[in-house]
Amino acid sequence: MNTFDLISETERLVIRPYRNDDYKNWLYQYESRMPSQHKYDEGIIDMSICTEDWFIQLVEKQQQLAKNDTAYVFGVFRKEDNSHIGVIDFTTLMRDDFHWARFGYTIHNQFWKKGYGKESVKETIKLAFEKLDYHRIEAHINMDNNPSIKLAESVGMVYECVRKGFIYEFDEWSDNTVYYINSK
């Protein structure tokens, strides 16, 4: 997979794999985050280990994961000023007869309440169906993460089930709500 083909645009956003020259923009927006707004918002993050060399290695790793069809990571950039506003990722769960992926999304909290989440997720789902050849995409969401649930529903994802003891976080196995969308 040539990651240079994995670019998509909306009226306000460019969604694409990271490049080495994204480092300063990427770092600045992470360092500009506001304090945590709720349990699932990391808020301000210690970025001291994130040197430019570290970032270049991260980009290389992401490119290799895409080449192997293991995972695809997309930066979300605002067109008007090229600000890095978030990240969306897909992990291939199974190909064969399934073409099935899990995906996640994060918009930096300083960019919330502007519709960027819905706009970027909707466009990236389209990209995943058209360019990554996925048939089914799932979001695994903590049961009390209402902002994420609302976002999944707003882009046409459908509630499927609760997976009990599905993910280990916060020092325990947590249940997750599964939302999905299939290609047409």
C-alpha positions in Angstrom: 0.0 0.0 0.0 1.4 3.4 -1.0 0.5 5.7 1.8 0.8 8.7 -0.4 -2.5 7.7 -2.0 -4.2 7.8 1.3 -5.2 11.4 1.4 -8.7 12.7 1.7 -10.1 16.2 2.0 -13.3 17.9 3.2 -14.2 21.5 2.9 -12.2 22.4 6.0 -9.8 19.4 6.6 -7.0 17.4 5.1 -6.7 13.8 6.4 -3.5 12.0 5.5 -0.7 9.9 6.9 2.0 11.7 8.9 5.2 13.0 7.3 8.5 13.8 9.0 7.9 17.5 8.4 4.7 17.4 10.5 6.8 17.2 13.7 6.7 20.9 14.9 3.0 21.3 14.1 2.1 17.9 15.7 4.1 18.7 18.8 2.8 22.3 19.2 -0.9 21.1 19.1 -0.2 18.4 21.6 1.5 20.9 23.9 -1.4 23.3 23.4 -4.1 21.0 24.8 -6.3 22.2 27.6 -6.6 20.4 30.9 -8.8 17.2 30.7 -12.4 17.9 30.1 -13.7 14.4 31.1 -12.5 10.9 32.0 -11.6 9.9 28.5 -9.8 13.1 27.5 -6.1 12.9 28.3 -5.9 16.7 28.5 -2.3 18.0 28.9 0.2 15.3 28.1 3.9 15.2 28.9 5.6 15.3 25.5 9.2 15.5 26.8 10.2 12.2 25.2 8.8 13.2 21.8 11.9 14.5 20.1 12.1 15.0 16.4 14.1 11.8 16.0 11.4 10.0 18.1 8.7 11.4 15.8 10.6 10.3 12.6 10.8 6.8 14.0 7.1 6.9 14.8 6.3 7.9 11.2 8.5 5.1 9.8 6.8 2.6 12.0 3.4 3.9 10.9 4.4 3.6 7.3 5.6 0.0 7.8 2.3 -0.9 9.6 0.4 0.5 6.6 2.6 -1.4 4.1 1.9 -4.6 6.1 -1.9 -3.8 6.2 -1.7 -4.0 10.0 -2.7 -0.4 10.8 -3.2 3.0 9.2 -2.7 6.2 11.1 -4.0 9.6 9.8 -3.3 13.0 11.0 -6.2 15.5 10.7 -5.2 19.0 9.6 -7.2 22.1 9.3 -6.9 23.6 5.8 -7.0 27.3 6.8 -3.8 27.1 8.8 -2.5 23.5 8.5 -3.0 23.1 12.3 -2.8 19.4 13.4 -6.2 18.9 15.1 -6.3 15.2 15.7 -5.6 11.6 14.7 -7.7 8.7 13.3 -6.4 5.2 13.1 -7.6 1.9 11.7 -6.3 -1.5 12.8 -7.0 -4.5 10.5 -8.6 -7.2 12.6 -9.1 -9.7 9.8 -9.0 -9.8 6.0 -9.8 -13.1 4.3 -13.6 -13.1 3.9 -14.2 -10.3 6.4 -12.2 -7.1 5.5 -12.8 -6.0 9.1 -11.2 -3.2 11.0 -11.3 -1.4 14.4 -10.9 2.4 14.4 -10.3 5.1 16.9 -10.5 8.9 16.8 -9.1 11.8 18.8 -9.5 15.5 18.3 -7.4 17.7 20.5 -9.6 19.3 23.1 -8.7 22.9 22.0 -10.6 22.1 18.7 -13.8 20.6 20.2 -17.3 21.9 19.5 -16.5 22.9 15.9 -17.7 19.8 14.1 -14.2 18.6 13.2 -14.8 15.2 14.8 -17.8 14.4 12.8 -16.3 15.8 9.6 -13.0 13.9 9.9 -14.5 10.6 11.0 -17.2 10.6 8.3 -14.5 11.3 5.6 -12.1 8.8 7.0 -14.7 6.0 7.0 -15.3 6.8 3.3 -11.5 6.6 2.7 -11.4 3.2 4.5 -14.1 1.7 2.4 -12.9 3.1 -0.9 -9.1 2.9 -0.6 -8.4 0.4 2.2 -11.0 -2.1 1.0 -12.6 -2.6 4.4 -16.1 -4.0 4.5 -16.8 -3.6 8.2 -15.5 -1.0 10.6 -16.0 -1.1 14.4 -15.6 1.4 17.1 -15.0 -0.1 20.6 -16.2 2.6 23.0 -16.2 2.7 26.8 -19.8 2.5 27.9 -19.8 5.9 29.7 -17.9 7.8 26.9 -21.0 9.7 25.7 -19.2 12.1 23.5 -17.6 9.2 21.5 -20.9 7.4 21.3 -22.7 10.5 20.0 -20.0 10.9 17.4 -20.2 7.3 16.2 -24.0 7.6 15.9 -23.8 11.0 14.1 -21.7 9.4 11.3 -24.2 6.5 10.8 -22.6 3.9 12.9 -25.0 1.4 14.5 -25.0 0.0 18.1 -24.3 -3.7 18.0 -23.5 -5.0 21.4 -21.6 -4.8 24.7 -18.4 -6.8 24.9 -17.9 -7.8 28.5 -14.4 -7.4 30.0 -13.1 -6.4 26.6 -10.2 -4.0 27.2 -7.7 -3.7 30.0 -7.6 -0.1 31.2 -7.7 1.9 34.4 -6.3 -1.3 36.1 -9.2 -3.5 35.2 -11.0 -5.3 32.4 -13.7 -2.9 31.1 -16.8 -3.5 29.1 -17.0 -1.8 25.7 -20.0 -0.8 23.5 -19.5 -1.8 19.9 -20.7 0.4 17.1 -20.2 -0.7 13.5 -20.7 0.4 9.9 -20.5 -1.7 6.8 -19.7 -0.6 3.3 -22.6 -0.4 0.9 
